[in-house]
Amino acid sequence: MNNTLHKNIIHILPHWHYKVERSIKQNQKHKNMSYETYFCLLILEKDGLMKMSEIAKRLRLSKQHATQMIDKLYQYELIERQDDPNDRRSILICINKNGQQFLKENPLDTTPLQEQIQQHLTPQEQEEFNQSIATLLRLLKKWD
């Protein structure tokens, strides 16, 4: 890895955490749930029934960490577990009506983040920032 790339990766992390991640976390309505767990609910809402291994892969987590997250969602009564009719060893996870209602009542609010971006960046820089994120996301997905 070239030295400039290495430095850029290391230097972007605290900025991303402080400016983007932290802003989203602070404006979450439901403070008892991490946004990673919230994202898990979004995936279940979009994709329907999923095996634990599929959930872990989508979240880029170990199966153990994903299991802990699913256990929390189950305790909050936002998901259901079902036996997999095709594989007795597997359990299928799906969002339930409580989970769907939770997502409806607790949307992630990125308005403060968008306001910060508009305050500090020109329209041209905003577009550049957006394109940079789109490029980064596209390239990171190639590693899957």
N, C-alpha and C positions, 0 to 999 in steps of 0.2 A: 504494500500500500504506500503510495507516495506520501511524503511528509505533510504536504499542504492538505491533502484529503483527510489525513489523520487529525491534524489540528482543527480543521473545520468541523469535523464530526464532534470532537471533544468540546469545542467552543459553542456549538449550537445547543447542546443539551440543556445547560442551565437557563439559557434565554428562552428556549421552547417551554421548559417547565414553568418558569416564572411568568412569562407573558401569555402563553396560550393555555397550557394545562391548568395552572393555578386559577386563572380567570374563569374557566369553565367550572372547576370544582367549587369555587366560592359562590357561584350563582345557581348551584343546584338547589332545588327546593327541598328535596329529601336528603338531609344531611347524614343519615345513618347508612346510606348506600353509596359505595364507591362508584365512580362513573364506569369503571371496568365491569362491575356487576350490572350496572344499568345497560351497558353495551351488550352484555350477555342476553339480557331480556330483549333488546332490540333484534338481535340475531335470531332468537327463538320465535319472535313475532314474525319476522320476515321468512324464515326457512321452515317453520313448523317442527314436526317431530325430528329429534336428532339424538344420536348416540353420544355418550360422554366423550369418546375419542374425537368425534367431529366437532363438538363444542370446543374442546381444548385446542384443536388445530385452528379453528376460526379465531379464537381469542389469543393465539400464540402463547399459550400457557402449558405448563405440565399438566398431565391428567390429574395429579394430586391437587394442584392449585384450583383447577377447574371444578373438581369435585367439591372442594370447600365452598366455592362460589355458588354452586348449585344447591348445596346444603343450606346456605343462607337464604337463597330465593325460596326454597321449600319451606323453611321456617317462617318466612314472611307470607307464606301461602300464595305465592305469585306464579308458581309452576306446578306441574303434575309429573309424576313418574309413572311409566307404564312398562309392563313386560313386553319385550320384543317377541312377537309371534314367530319370527324367523330364526331367533337365536336366544335360547333360554338363559345364556350367561349375560346377555345385554339388557340394559334398561334404556328405554326411550324417554326423552325429556321434552316437554312442551309447555308453552306459556298457557295459563288458564285465564278465565274472565277477569279475575282479580288483577293479574299481571297486565292484561290489556288496559284495564281501567287505570292502573297505576301509571302506565306510560302516557295515557291520555291526560291525566291530572298533573303529571310531573314532567313536562317536556324539558329537555336540556335547553337552557337559554343562553345563546351566544351573543345576545344583543350588546352586553357591556364590552365583550371582546371586539365586536364589529365597530362599536363607537370608538374604542381605543385605536383601532386600525385607522379609522377615518380621521381621527384627531392628529395622528402622528405621521401619516403617509399621504402623499399626493395621490390623486386618482390614478396616475400612471404607476406609481409605486405599489398601490393596492393591487392593480392588475398583475404587476410583476410578482408580487408576493403570492397571489392566487395561482399564477402559472407555475411558480417554483414549487408550491405544495403539490399541485397536480403532477408535476414531473417527478418529484420525490416519491409520491405514492405509486405512480406507474412503475418506477424503477424498483422500488421495494417489493412490489408484487411479483416481479420477475424471479425473486428468490424463493418463492413458494414451490 
